[in-house]
Amino acid sequence: MHRLLLALVLLLAACGDAGGDDAASAAERSSAAAATAPPAHETAVPSPQETSPQTAGDGCAHVIAGEIVWQGETATVSATVRSADTGWDKYADAWEVRAPGGEVLGVRELAHPHETEQPFTRSLSAVVIPDEISEVVLAAHDSVDGWCGDTLTLPVPDRQ
C-alpha cells in the first residue's frame, strides 16, 4: 500500500504539481493524517481550543445558528448547518448538542446530503439538558472531514 501511495505521489510530482510539493512531504502529510484521525467507531470531540473559525471554501460542516425551545422538561434544539455537501460521497451527516465539558446530550443524524439546500436547519426533540447547564455547544460532522467546522455556543433559556 505504501509503495502504491509513493508511486502515485511521485507520478503527480513528475506531472508538474503546481503546489511545489515533493514526494516526501506528501507522504508525510498522508502519514500524519492517518495517525491523527480517530478510529471510525469513536466520536472525536474537539476542545474549545481546537475549534477555530473556518473559511467558506473548506470541507467542514459549520453550525451557523441555533435555537433551544423548552417542551416541558425536555428541549427541542435546532441547528442551522452550512456544509460543502457534494452528494452521497461527502455531506454533513450529523450534528450534536454538547454540554460545556464535551458530554454529548443529543445527536441528530442526517440521513441524506443537502447539496441543493444550503444552509439547512434541522431539529432534535426530547433533549434532556440538566438544570446546572447554562449553555450548550452545537457541532456538526462531515462524512469525510469529521468534526472540523465552527461550533456554536448557545445559552440555555429559562424553563417556562
N, C-alpha and C positions, 0 to 999 in steps of 0.2 A: 504494500500500500504506500509506504514512504517513497519507494522508488518511482511509483506511478505519479505521486504528487510532485516529486522533484523533477521528473521528466516534463510534466505539464508546466511547471514554473519556468524551467529552462526554455521550453518552447515559446512561452509567452514573452520571455525576456529577449529571445532571439528575433521575435517579430516586431521589435521596436516599441516596447512598453513605454508610453509617454510619461508614466509616473516616475521613471528612473529607478524602479525597484530592481534589486538583483535577486538571484535565486535564494541566497542565504537569508536575506531579510524577509522574503515572502514565506519561506519555510519557518522562520522564527515566529512570524505572526500567526501562521496556521497552528503551530505547536502551542503558542501562548493562548490562543482562543480555545483550543481543545482542553488545555489544562485548567482554565478558569471557568468553563461552562459547568453549571451544576448538572448532576445526573437528571435524566428526563423525568424520573418519578418524584423529584424534590421540587418544592416551590421556593425559589430564591426571593428573599425579602430584603430589598436594599435598605440600608440605614439612611437617615436623612442626609448624611454626608456624601453618600454615593449617588443621590438623586440630584441632578443638576438640570437646568433648562436645556432643552434640546432644540435643534433647528427644525424648521418646517420640512426640509428635504430629507430628514433621516428616516430610518426604517422602523422607528419605535412607535408604540401606541401611547398617546398622551391623554390624560384626563384634563379637560379644559374647563369643565363646570360640573357642579353637583348640587344636590338638594337632599335634605332629610325631612320627612314628614312623619309625625307620630300617628300611628293607627292603634290606639290603645296602649298596650305595654310593649309593642314592637314598633319598629320603624320601617318605612319604605324609603330606600335610598336610591336616588337616580344619579347616573353619571353620564356626562357628555364626553365622548371619546373622539379624538381625531387620530387617524392612523393611515399608514401607507398601504392599505389593502390593495392587492393586485388580483385577487381571486382566491381560489382554494389553496394555491401554493403559498400564500402569505396573507395573513389577516389578523386583526385583533380578535383573539379567541376567548378572552375572559377579562373581568375586572374584579377587584377585591375591595372590601371595606376592612380596614385595619385599625386596631387600637394604636395609640401613640407608641407603644413598646413593640409593635410588629405583629401582635396576635391577630390572626385572621378571624373577623367576626361574621363574614359572609362572602360568598363567591357567586358572581353572575357569569355563567358560561354563555358564550356567544356561539351559536351553532352554525353560523354561515358568514361569509365575507360581506362587507358593506362598501365595496369599491365605488358604487354609484351613489352612496348616501354618506357624505362627509361634511361636517362631523355628524355623529348619530348619538341619540340618547336612549338608554335602556334603564329599567328599574329592577330593583330586587326587593321583594316584600319579606316581612317577618324577620327582620334583622334585630337581634337582641343586642342592645347597647347598654352595658351596665351603668348604673347611676353615677358611679365615680368617674366615668369617662366624659370629659368636656369637649373633646374633639376627636375626629376620626380622619384617617388618610385614605383616599381613593387612589388606586394604582391599576393601570391596565397592562395586559400581557399581549405580546405579539407572538404568533405561532412560530416565527423564525428567530426573532431577536430577543424574545423573553421580556423581562421586567426592566426595560431600559428607559422608558419615557418619563415625562413630567408627571408627578403626583399632585394631588390637590388635598389640602388640609381644610376640613370643614368643621366649624363649631357645631356642637350638638345642641339643638334648640331645647328649651324647657319643655317638659311633657305637659300636655294640656288636659 
